[in-house]
Protein backbone atom coordinates (compact mmCIF):
# COMPACT_ATOMS: atom_id res chain seq x y z
CA UNK A 1 0.00 0.00 0.00
CA UNK A 2 1.31 3.45 -0.90
CA UNK A 3 2.00 6.03 1.78
CA UNK A 4 -0.98 8.35 2.21
CA UNK A 5 -0.16 12.06 2.05
CA UNK A 6 -0.46 14.50 4.91
CA UNK A 7 -3.19 16.94 3.97
CA UNK A 8 -4.46 20.42 4.92
CA UNK A 9 -6.83 20.01 7.84
CA UNK A 10 -10.52 20.51 7.15
CA UNK A 11 -12.41 23.02 9.25
CA UNK A 12 -13.96 20.08 11.11
CA UNK A 13 -10.61 18.53 12.02
CA UNK A 14 -8.81 21.82 12.69
CA UNK A 15 -11.53 22.95 15.11
CA UNK A 16 -12.05 19.55 16.73
CA UNK A 17 -9.78 20.16 19.70
CA UNK A 18 -7.58 17.64 21.44
CA UNK A 19 -7.80 14.14 20.02
CA UNK A 20 -6.07 11.03 21.29
CA UNK A 21 -5.62 8.36 18.59
CA UNK A 22 -5.54 4.70 19.46
CA UNK A 23 -2.21 2.89 19.39
CA UNK A 24 -1.01 1.17 16.24
CA UNK A 25 -1.28 -2.59 15.93
CA UNK A 26 1.87 -4.12 17.41
CA UNK A 27 0.96 -7.81 17.69
CA UNK A 28 -0.29 -10.75 15.69
CA UNK A 29 -4.01 -11.20 16.30
CA UNK A 30 -6.56 -13.81 15.38
CA UNK A 31 -10.10 -12.41 15.26
CA UNK A 32 -13.52 -13.14 13.83
CA UNK A 33 -13.76 -10.02 11.66
CA UNK A 34 -11.35 -7.35 10.47
CA UNK A 35 -12.40 -4.01 8.98
CA UNK A 36 -9.99 -2.07 6.77
CA UNK A 37 -10.79 1.62 7.07
CA UNK A 38 -11.82 3.65 10.11
CA UNK A 39 -14.27 6.02 8.44
CA UNK A 40 -18.05 6.18 8.64
CA UNK A 41 -18.62 2.90 6.79
CA UNK A 42 -15.92 0.90 8.53
CA UNK A 43 -17.01 1.93 12.01
CA UNK A 44 -20.70 1.49 11.19
CA UNK A 45 -19.99 -2.06 9.99
CA UNK A 46 -17.93 -2.88 13.08
CA UNK A 47 -20.72 -1.55 15.30
CA UNK A 48 -23.34 -3.57 13.40
CA UNK A 49 -21.31 -6.77 13.70
CA UNK A 50 -20.82 -6.36 17.47
CA UNK A 51 -24.44 -5.43 18.10
CA UNK A 52 -25.67 -8.50 16.26
CA UNK A 53 -23.21 -10.87 17.92
CA UNK A 54 -21.39 -9.40 20.95
CA UNK A 55 -19.21 -12.52 21.13
CA UNK A 56 -17.48 -11.63 17.85
CA UNK A 57 -13.94 -10.32 18.08
CA UNK A 58 -13.83 -7.35 15.69
CA UNK A 59 -10.90 -5.09 14.84
CA UNK A 60 -10.74 -1.89 12.78
CA UNK A 61 -7.45 -1.00 11.07
CA UNK A 62 -7.08 2.67 10.11
CA UNK A 63 -4.06 3.74 8.07
CA UNK A 64 -3.87 7.25 9.53
CA UNK A 65 -6.25 8.61 12.19
CA UNK A 66 -10.00 8.32 12.51
CA UNK A 67 -11.41 11.05 10.27
CA UNK A 68 -8.35 11.31 8.04
CA UNK A 69 -10.23 10.39 4.85
CA UNK A 70 -13.54 11.59 3.44
CA UNK A 71 -15.28 11.08 6.79
CA UNK A 72 -13.37 14.02 8.27
CA UNK A 73 -13.16 16.23 5.19
CA UNK A 74 -16.61 16.14 3.55
CA UNK A 75 -19.23 18.83 3.17
CA UNK A 76 -21.31 17.43 6.09
CA UNK A 77 -24.47 16.76 4.03
CA UNK A 78 -26.42 13.57 4.71
CA UNK A 79 -28.84 13.61 1.81
CA UNK A 80 -30.76 11.41 -0.63
CA UNK A 81 -28.78 12.22 -3.78
CA UNK A 82 -27.25 9.32 -5.74
CA UNK A 83 -24.38 9.92 -8.13
CA UNK A 84 -24.92 13.09 -10.16
CA UNK A 85 -28.58 13.44 -9.24
CA UNK A 86 -32.06 12.28 -10.09
CA UNK A 87 -32.05 12.98 -13.81
CA UNK A 88 -28.62 11.46 -14.47
CA UNK A 89 -29.41 8.33 -12.44
CA UNK A 90 -32.66 7.83 -14.36
CA UNK A 91 -30.82 8.27 -17.65
CA UNK A 92 -28.02 5.83 -16.75
CA UNK A 93 -29.96 3.20 -14.81
CA UNK A 94 -33.65 3.72 -15.58
CA UNK A 95 -36.66 5.02 -13.69
CA UNK A 96 -37.27 1.85 -11.68
CA UNK A 97 -33.70 1.78 -10.41
CA UNK A 98 -34.01 5.46 -9.44
CA UNK A 99 -37.22 4.68 -7.54
CA UNK A 100 -35.58 1.86 -5.57
CA UNK A 101 -32.37 3.81 -5.00
CA UNK A 102 -34.12 6.96 -3.80
CA UNK A 103 -36.31 4.96 -1.42
CA UNK A 104 -33.14 3.40 -0.01
CA UNK A 105 -31.48 6.80 0.33
CA UNK A 106 -34.52 8.23 2.12
CA UNK A 107 -34.22 5.36 4.56
CA UNK A 108 -30.47 6.02 4.87
CA UNK A 109 -31.07 9.58 6.04
CA UNK A 110 -33.83 8.61 8.46
CA UNK A 111 -31.89 5.67 9.93
CA UNK A 112 -28.76 7.78 10.39
CA UNK A 113 -30.84 10.38 12.21
CA UNK A 114 -32.29 7.69 14.48
CA UNK A 115 -28.88 6.08 15.07
CA UNK A 116 -27.31 9.38 16.15
CA UNK A 117 -30.14 10.08 18.58
CA UNK A 118 -30.42 6.56 20.00
CA UNK A 119 -26.66 6.22 20.50
CA UNK A 120 -26.31 9.72 21.92
CA UNK A 121 -23.65 10.77 19.42
CA UNK A 122 -22.68 14.43 19.88
CA UNK A 123 -22.06 15.80 16.38
CA UNK A 124 -23.97 19.10 15.99
CA UNK A 125 -26.76 17.37 14.05
CA UNK A 126 -29.49 19.54 12.55
CA UNK A 127 -32.23 18.75 10.04
CA UNK A 128 -32.94 22.02 8.21
CA UNK A 129 -33.94 20.80 4.73
CA UNK A 130 -32.24 21.02 1.35
CA UNK A 131 -32.36 23.56 -1.49
CA UNK A 132 -31.03 22.82 -4.97
CA UNK A 133 -30.94 26.30 -6.45
CA UNK A 134 -31.22 27.43 -10.05
CA UNK A 135 -28.93 30.27 -11.09
CA UNK A 136 -29.88 30.44 -14.80
CA UNK A 137 -33.22 30.07 -16.62
CA UNK A 138 -32.01 26.80 -18.12
CA UNK A 139 -31.33 25.38 -14.67
CA UNK A 140 -34.87 26.37 -13.70
CA UNK A 141 -36.15 24.04 -16.42
CA UNK A 142 -33.75 21.28 -15.43
CA UNK A 143 -34.85 21.35 -11.80
CA UNK A 144 -38.54 21.59 -12.64
CA UNK A 145 -38.16 18.44 -14.75
CA UNK A 146 -36.45 16.68 -11.84
CA UNK A 147 -39.27 17.63 -9.49
CA UNK A 148 -41.79 16.28 -12.02
CA UNK A 149 -39.76 13.06 -12.33
CA UNK A 150 -39.70 12.40 -8.59
CA UNK A 151 -43.38 13.21 -8.16
CA UNK A 152 -44.20 10.81 -11.02
CA UNK A 153 -42.31 8.10 -9.13
CA UNK A 154 -44.51 8.62 -6.09
CA UNK A 155 -42.19 10.55 -3.78
CA UNK A 156 -43.63 13.22 -1.53
CA UNK A 157 -42.07 16.40 -0.21
CA UNK A 158 -39.94 17.24 -3.25
CA UNK A 159 -41.36 20.52 -4.55
CA UNK A 160 -40.49 23.49 -6.74
CA UNK A 161 -40.06 26.95 -5.17
CA UNK A 162 -40.13 30.11 -7.26
CA UNK A 163 -37.52 32.82 -6.88
CA UNK A 164 -39.44 34.73 -4.22
CA UNK A 165 -40.01 31.65 -2.04
CA UNK A 166 -36.38 30.61 -2.44
CA UNK A 167 -35.01 34.02 -1.56
CA UNK A 168 -37.28 34.21 1.46
CA UNK A 169 -35.38 31.20 2.84
CA UNK A 170 -31.88 32.20 1.68
CA UNK A 171 -31.36 35.40 -0.28
CA UNK A 172 -29.02 35.79 -3.23
CA UNK A 173 -29.75 37.87 -6.30
CA UNK A 174 -28.55 34.86 -8.31
CA UNK A 175 -31.39 32.58 -7.19
CA UNK A 176 -34.18 32.10 -9.74
CA UNK A 177 -35.89 29.24 -7.90
CA UNK A 178 -35.06 25.95 -6.20
CA UNK A 179 -36.02 22.35 -5.68
CA UNK A 180 -36.92 21.85 -2.03
CA UNK A 181 -36.45 18.55 -0.23
CA UNK A 182 -36.98 18.36 3.55
CA UNK A 183 -35.00 15.14 4.09
CA UNK A 184 -31.48 16.34 4.94
CA UNK A 185 -29.16 16.11 7.93
CA UNK A 186 -26.19 18.37 8.51
CA UNK A 187 -23.52 17.20 10.94
CA UNK A 188 -20.02 17.99 12.06
CA UNK A 189 -18.42 15.01 10.31
CA UNK A 190 -15.24 14.88 12.39
CA UNK A 191 -17.31 14.76 15.56
CA UNK A 192 -19.62 12.12 14.09
CA UNK A 193 -16.89 9.72 12.98
CA UNK A 194 -15.02 10.03 16.26
CA UNK A 195 -18.24 9.53 18.20
CA UNK A 196 -18.72 6.35 16.17
CA UNK A 197 -15.25 5.31 17.25
CA UNK A 198 -16.19 5.95 20.89
CA UNK A 199 -19.30 3.80 20.53
CA UNK A 200 -17.37 1.03 18.78
CA UNK A 201 -14.82 0.94 21.59
CA UNK A 202 -17.60 0.81 24.19
CA UNK A 203 -19.08 -2.20 22.39
CA UNK A 204 -15.73 -3.99 22.52
CA UNK A 205 -14.41 -3.32 19.03
CA UNK A 206 -10.62 -2.94 18.96
CA UNK A 207 -9.51 0.08 16.92
CA UNK A 208 -5.94 0.52 15.72
CA UNK A 209 -4.84 3.82 14.17
CA UNK A 210 -1.63 4.41 12.27
CA UNK A 211 -1.97 0.83 10.99
CA UNK A 212 -2.06 0.75 7.19
CA UNK A 213 -2.79 -2.64 5.67
CA UNK A 214 0.16 -3.37 3.42
CA UNK A 215 -0.99 -6.71 2.02
CA UNK A 216 -4.02 -8.98 2.13
CA UNK A 217 -3.92 -12.71 1.42
CA UNK A 218 -6.34 -15.59 1.91
CA UNK A 219 -5.13 -18.92 3.16
CA UNK A 220 -6.38 -22.06 1.47
CA UNK A 221 -7.99 -25.25 2.68
CA UNK A 222 -10.39 -25.89 5.58
CA UNK A 223 -10.66 -23.02 8.03
CA UNK A 224 -9.27 -20.53 5.52
CA UNK A 225 -8.75 -17.03 6.90
CA UNK A 226 -7.76 -13.63 5.59
CA UNK A 227 -4.28 -12.53 6.57
CA UNK A 228 -3.66 -8.77 6.85
CA UNK A 229 -0.14 -7.42 7.20
CA UNK A 230 0.59 -4.02 8.79
CA UNK A 231 3.98 -2.41 9.52
CA UNK A 232 4.10 -3.69 13.12
CA UNK A 233 1.73 -6.62 13.25
CA UNK A 234 -0.70 -8.87 11.43
CA UNK A 235 -4.31 -9.93 11.73
CA UNK A 236 -5.89 -13.24 10.79
CA UNK A 237 -9.66 -12.90 10.36
CA UNK A 238 -12.40 -15.22 9.23
CA UNK A 239 -14.41 -12.28 7.85
CA UNK A 240 -13.05 -9.20 6.11
CA UNK A 241 -14.54 -5.78 5.30
CA UNK A 242 -13.00 -3.41 2.75
CA UNK A 243 -14.46 -0.07 3.92
CA UNK A 244 -11.91 1.75 1.82
CA UNK A 245 -14.03 3.82 -0.62
CA UNK A 246 -11.67 6.22 -2.48
CA UNK A 247 -8.64 4.17 -1.40
CA UNK A 248 -10.02 0.88 -2.71
CA UNK A 249 -7.76 0.86 -5.79
CA UNK A 250 -4.83 0.23 -3.43
CA UNK A 251 -6.08 -3.33 -2.93
CA UNK A 252 -5.81 -5.76 -5.83
CA UNK A 253 -9.31 -7.34 -5.59
CA UNK A 254 -10.92 -3.89 -5.92
CA UNK A 255 -8.31 -2.16 -8.05
CA UNK A 256 -10.49 -1.36 -11.07
CA UNK A 257 -13.91 -0.97 -9.45
CA UNK A 258 -13.44 2.73 -8.71
CA UNK A 259 -11.06 5.66 -9.09
CA UNK A 260 -10.42 8.52 -6.68
CA UNK A 261 -11.46 12.01 -7.77
CA UNK A 262 -10.90 15.10 -5.68
CA UNK A 263 -13.18 17.82 -4.37
CA UNK A 264 -12.11 21.03 -2.64
CA UNK A 265 -13.58 23.21 0.09
CA UNK A 266 -13.14 26.57 1.81
CA UNK A 267 -14.55 28.04 5.02
CA UNK A 268 -15.01 31.67 5.95
CA UNK A 269 -14.46 33.36 9.25
CA UNK A 270 -17.66 33.56 11.34
CA UNK A 271 -20.00 36.10 9.77
CA UNK A 272 -21.06 39.18 11.69
CA UNK A 273 -24.72 40.07 12.13
CA UNK A 274 -24.28 42.75 9.48
CA UNK A 275 -22.81 40.29 6.98
CA UNK A 276 -25.46 37.65 7.57
CA UNK A 277 -28.53 39.90 7.71
CA UNK A 278 -28.84 40.43 3.91
CA UNK A 279 -28.72 36.66 3.35
CA UNK A 280 -31.27 35.58 5.92
CA UNK A 281 -30.56 31.83 6.12
CA UNK A 282 -32.10 31.68 9.58
CA UNK A 283 -32.94 27.96 9.27
CA UNK A 284 -29.46 27.01 8.02
CA UNK A 285 -30.62 24.97 5.01
CA UNK A 286 -28.07 22.93 3.08
CA UNK A 287 -27.68 24.22 -0.47
CA UNK A 288 -26.40 22.88 -3.78
CA UNK A 289 -26.70 24.38 -7.24
CA UNK A 290 -28.03 22.64 -10.33
CA UNK A 291 -24.70 22.04 -12.07
CA UNK A 292 -23.16 18.64 -12.81
CA UNK A 293 -19.96 19.78 -11.09
CA UNK A 294 -21.97 21.14 -8.20
CA UNK A 295 -21.22 23.80 -5.66
CA UNK A 296 -22.44 22.81 -2.20
CA UNK A 297 -22.54 25.03 0.86
CA UNK A 298 -23.95 25.45 4.34
CA UNK A 299 -23.89 27.70 7.39
CA UNK A 300 -22.18 26.29 10.48
CA UNK A 301 -23.38 26.77 14.08
CA UNK A 302 -20.76 29.53 14.52
CA UNK A 303 -22.02 31.23 11.32
CA UNK A 304 -19.23 30.32 8.92
CA UNK A 305 -20.05 29.60 5.30
CA UNK A 306 -18.49 26.30 4.24
CA UNK A 307 -18.39 25.93 0.44
CA UNK A 308 -17.11 23.15 -1.79
CA UNK A 309 -17.29 21.63 -5.24
CA UNK A 310 -16.84 23.20 -8.64
CA UNK A 311 -13.56 21.94 -10.10
CA UNK A 312 -12.94 18.21 -9.70
CA UNK A 313 -9.36 16.98 -9.45
CA UNK A 314 -8.40 13.91 -11.44
CA UNK A 315 -5.72 11.35 -10.68
CA UNK A 316 -3.06 9.62 -12.71
CA UNK A 317 -2.48 5.96 -11.90
CA UNK A 318 -4.44 6.33 -8.68
CA UNK A 319 -2.24 9.17 -7.40
CA UNK A 320 -3.60 10.35 -4.04
CA UNK A 321 -1.43 13.44 -3.68
CA UNK A 322 -4.04 15.89 -5.00
CA UNK A 323 -5.38 17.42 -1.78
CA UNK A 324 -4.03 20.88 -2.61
CA UNK A 325 -5.36 22.90 -5.56
CA UNK A 326 -4.90 26.66 -5.44
CA UNK A 327 -6.92 27.19 -8.63
CA UNK A 328 -9.90 25.27 -7.19
CA UNK A 329 -9.79 27.31 -4.00
CA UNK A 330 -9.66 30.56 -5.96
CA UNK A 331 -12.68 29.37 -7.95
CA UNK A 332 -14.64 28.72 -4.76
CA UNK A 333 -13.76 32.09 -3.28
CA UNK A 334 -14.85 33.78 -6.50
CA UNK A 335 -18.12 31.83 -6.50
CA UNK A 336 -18.84 32.82 -2.89
CA UNK A 337 -18.49 36.48 -3.77
CA UNK A 338 -20.50 36.02 -6.96
CA UNK A 339 -23.38 34.76 -4.83
CA UNK A 340 -23.02 37.47 -2.21
CA UNK A 341 -21.02 40.51 -3.41
CA UNK A 342 -21.25 42.16 0.00
CA UNK A 343 -18.94 39.41 1.34
CA UNK A 344 -16.09 40.66 -0.87
CA UNK A 345 -13.82 41.22 2.12
CA UNK A 346 -14.78 38.21 4.25
CA UNK A 347 -11.74 36.23 5.41
CA UNK A 348 -11.19 32.65 4.25
CA UNK A 349 -9.77 30.75 7.23
CA UNK A 350 -9.60 27.14 6.01
CA UNK A 351 -8.89 25.48 2.67
CA UNK A 352 -8.75 21.76 2.10
CA UNK A 353 -9.46 18.94 -0.32
CA UNK A 354 -9.75 15.20 -0.48
CA UNK A 355 -10.69 12.19 -2.57
CA UNK A 356 -14.09 10.65 -3.19
CA UNK A 357 -14.83 7.35 -4.89
CA UNK A 358 -16.19 7.22 -8.45
CA UNK A 359 -17.43 4.13 -10.26
CA UNK A 360 -17.58 4.14 -14.05
CA UNK A 361 -21.40 4.19 -14.06
CA UNK A 362 -21.58 6.80 -11.25
CA UNK A 363 -23.45 4.43 -8.92
CA UNK A 364 -22.46 3.06 -5.48
CA UNK A 365 -21.51 -0.60 -5.13
CA UNK A 366 -21.50 -3.07 -2.24
CA UNK A 367 -21.07 -6.81 -2.26
CA UNK A 368 -18.88 -9.84 -1.89
CA UNK A 369 -15.29 -9.69 -3.07
CA UNK A 370 -15.23 -12.09 -6.00
CA UNK A 371 -16.44 -15.50 -4.92
CA UNK A 372 -15.36 -15.03 -1.30
CA UNK A 373 -18.48 -15.03 0.88
CA UNK A 374 -16.33 -14.04 3.84
CA UNK A 375 -15.13 -10.76 2.36
CA UNK A 376 -17.25 -7.69 1.49
CA UNK A 377 -16.70 -4.17 0.20
CA UNK A 378 -18.39 -0.79 -0.16
CA UNK A 379 -17.27 1.97 -2.52
CA UNK A 380 -18.44 4.51 -5.10
CA UNK A 381 -20.36 6.90 -2.86
CA UNK A 382 -19.66 9.70 -5.42
CA UNK A 383 -19.44 12.25 -2.60
CA UNK A 384 -22.63 11.21 -0.80
CA UNK A 385 -21.28 8.79 1.76
CA UNK A 386 -22.37 10.67 4.89
CA UNK A 387 -25.96 9.54 4.51
CA UNK A 388 -25.50 6.00 3.19
CA UNK A 389 -22.57 4.88 5.35
CA UNK A 390 -24.59 3.88 8.41
CA UNK A 391 -27.14 1.77 6.54
CA UNK A 392 -24.43 0.40 4.25
CA UNK A 393 -22.69 -0.86 7.37
CA UNK A 394 -25.85 -2.74 8.31
CA UNK A 395 -26.00 -4.18 4.78
CA UNK A 396 -22.39 -5.38 4.96
CA UNK A 397 -23.14 -7.03 8.29
CA UNK A 398 -26.10 -8.81 6.64
CA UNK A 399 -23.86 -10.05 3.86
CA UNK A 400 -21.39 -11.49 6.36
CA UNK A 401 -23.73 -12.80 9.08
CA UNK A 402 -27.06 -13.42 7.34
CA UNK A 403 -25.83 -14.73 3.99
CA UNK A 404 -27.14 -11.67 2.17
CA UNK A 405 -30.65 -11.75 3.59
CA UNK A 406 -32.41 -8.97 5.53
CA UNK A 407 -31.61 -5.40 4.59
CA UNK A 408 -29.14 -6.55 1.93
CA UNK A 409 -32.10 -7.64 -0.21
CA UNK A 410 -33.51 -4.10 -0.14
CA UNK A 411 -30.33 -2.27 -1.12
CA UNK A 412 -30.21 -1.68 -4.89
CA UNK A 413 -26.42 -1.36 -4.88
CA UNK A 414 -25.66 -4.89 -3.59
CA UNK A 415 -23.85 -7.45 -5.74
CA UNK A 416 -24.55 -5.54 -8.91
CA UNK A 417 -22.37 -5.87 -11.97
CA UNK A 418 -19.76 -3.12 -11.67
CA UNK A 419 -18.18 -1.93 -14.90
CA UNK A 420 -14.40 -1.96 -14.40
CA UNK A 421 -12.40 1.14 -15.15
CA UNK A 422 -10.06 0.52 -18.10
CA UNK A 423 -6.35 0.20 -17.48
CA UNK A 424 -3.95 3.06 -18.04
CA UNK A 425 -3.61 4.97 -20.24
CA UNK A 426 -7.26 4.45 -21.16
CA UNK A 427 -8.35 5.11 -17.57
CA UNK A 428 -7.00 8.67 -17.72
CA UNK A 429 -8.65 9.15 -21.12
CA UNK A 430 -11.99 8.00 -19.69
CA UNK A 431 -11.66 10.22 -16.59
CA UNK A 432 -10.86 13.31 -18.66
CA UNK A 433 -13.65 12.52 -21.12
CA UNK A 434 -16.25 12.24 -18.34
CA UNK A 435 -15.10 15.44 -16.67
CA UNK A 436 -14.89 17.20 -20.02
CA UNK A 437 -18.47 16.25 -20.85
CA UNK A 438 -19.75 17.42 -17.46
CA UNK A 439 -17.93 20.73 -17.76
CA UNK A 440 -19.15 21.25 -21.31
CA UNK A 441 -22.76 20.58 -20.35
CA UNK A 442 -22.50 23.00 -17.41
CA UNK A 443 -21.08 25.65 -19.75
CA UNK A 444 -23.91 25.00 -22.21
CA UNK A 445 -26.57 25.47 -19.52
CA UNK A 446 -24.86 28.55 -18.08
CA UNK A 447 -23.91 30.32 -21.30
CA UNK A 448 -25.49 29.09 -24.52
CA UNK A 449 -28.95 28.22 -23.18
CA UNK A 450 -29.00 31.18 -20.82
CA UNK A 451 -28.42 33.55 -23.75
CA UNK A 452 -31.12 31.84 -25.80
CA UNK A 453 -33.66 32.04 -22.95
CA UNK A 454 -33.04 35.71 -22.39
CA UNK A 455 -32.73 36.81 -26.05
LINDANOR-V826170 format. One record per pair of residues at least 24 apart in sequence whose ideal C-beta (glycine too) atoms are under 6 Angstrom apart, sorted by the first residue. I is the first residue (numbers start at 1). GAP is how many residues later the second one is. Records with the same first field share a line. If there is no record, write none. Layout:
BEGIN
I->GAP  GAP
END
This chain:
BEGIN
1->211  213  249
4->59  60
5->316
7->316
8->344
10->63  342
11->256  339
12->60  176  177  178
13->54  59  177
16->174
21->44  188
22->185  186  187
24->184  186  187  208
25->183  186  205  207  208
26->206  207
27->206
28->205  206
29->206
30->206
31->26  28  206
32->24  25  206
33->25  204  206
34->25  194  201  203  206
35->25  206  208
36->25  177  206  208
37->206  207
38->24  28
39->30  32
40->31  153  349
41->202  337  348  351  352
42->201
43->153  154  157
44->345  346  349
45->196  198  348  351
46->154  159
47->153
48->345  346  349
49->348
50->153  154  155
52->349
58->147
59->147
60->147
61->147  150  152
62->147
63->149
65->144
66->127  128  131
67->123  126
70->284  286
71->118  122
72->118
73->279  281
74->115  312
75->221  233
76->110  111  113
77->209
78->31  34  107  308  309
79->51  105  308
80->25  26  103
81->303
83->279  280  299
84->208  278
86->60  63  64
87->59
92->269
99->54
100->312
101->311
104->307  308
106->77
108->279  280  283
109->74  278
111->280
112->278
113->72
115->275
119->80
121->74
123->64  65  68  69  72
124->64  177
125->60  62
126->60
127->58
128->155  156  157
129->53  55  156
130->51  54  156
131->47  154  156
132->47  156  158
133->42  45  156
134->42  43  156
135->39  154
136->310  314
137->316
138->307  311  312
139->151  306
140->36  37
142->148
143->36  147
147->32
157->25
170->110  111
171->108  109
172->167
174->165
184->102
186->100  112
239->135  161
240->135
241->135  155
242->135
243->135
245->112  134
246->109  110  111
248->131
249->69
253->116
254->123
256->164  165
257->161
258->99  101  121  122
259->99  162
260->55  95
261->51  97
262->51  60  91  93
263->45  93
264->61  64  89
265->43  87
266->41  63  66  82  85
267->37  39  82  83
268->36  37  78
269->78  80
270->32  33  34
271->32
278->64
291->151
292->146  149  150
293->145  149
295->40
307->25  29
312->123
314->117
316->112
317->107
323->30  31
325->28
356->27
357->24
358->24
360->59  61
361->58
364->49
365->48  53
366->29  47  48
367->47  48
376->24
END
